[in-house]
Amino acid sequence: MKSYFLQFHFSKAKLHHLFCTGLLFCLSAVTYANNRADESYQLSQMTPEPYTQVINRTGTIDFSRVVNLSFKTAGFLTQLNVDEGDTFKAKQLLAALGTEELLANKNANYAKLLQAKRNVSRIKALYAKKLSSKRELDDARTAVDTTRAAYRVAFYNVEKAQIIAPFDGVVIARNTDLGELQSPGVGALRVATLSKNYIAKVALTSEEISLVHLNQDVKVSLGSKGMVNGRISKIPAVADNRNHLFTIEIALSDEQFVKPFLVGQLVKTLIHTQSQDFIYRLPIAALNAVNEQGEALILVEKNNRHQQESYSIYKIDNDFVYLTAEKSSPVIDVVTRGWSKLP
């Protein structure tokens, strides 16, 4: 019994020793595996691609075209049927001048025209009796033409003493009030049509303006009204003298919103652009350093060996570094992660 007990005790101690040894081995294996994981790296193939960019800018809604309505002749404003913000229909009477003086001038010219016609008839009768000359008859006929032209001008001035709406639209600004003396050609009302007249104005830099083109599709966010489609309808040739930016116009579809109060509100625009330049687009984490020449140092793999190479930088942003390339440039294997732990 004693020998059996010692044998059992020894076996138990031996088992404990083996268990501890196995546990240490397992811990060592885990530590080794972790060290191997820390030393791992990521290799990615980079192919040349056209440089693409999403231009995210804030702009404002505006009217593409506005019209200044004015009177042709001078006079006092006696009728004003619209105010700022009011909508109107085509051929609606918007404003009018007092026409007493204009009507008197028209009637006077009409009377002169009748007198000139009677004078022609009288001289024609005298000429038939050889009591007048051909010259006098020609002068009388010329007087008829002259007075008729003066009458037509007076009649036209009476018509233009009113401002008739040329289209369905909205009043943007009212620059006068009842009783004020109006001067010819000075804008009394500033109006805009509501049909195919909404745009978003967005300012771009000289670099960004080279990436866009006419009729290019654009996404415009109207906030709570959602996202609408637009297209670039105007690209200026000259930058603004104050901020040196190029303000483009993006035409918006009438079917997407028709409220005139949207004009002036801020909107966000997304313009997806693509350049003719080719680049390698690498995650910013793949950039090892920048040398004294301003070139990017990148770790690449060639023939199962790692080596650091330099490339010209096209552009850098928060997420990517863009390296200058050609359309025919080869595919490169770049270490995009873990390059700092490689020998």
Order of alpha helices (4+ residues) and beta strands (2+ residues): alpha-beta-beta-beta-beta-beta-beta-alpha-alpha-beta-beta-beta-beta-beta-alpha-beta-beta-beta-beta-beta-beta-beta-beta-beta-beta
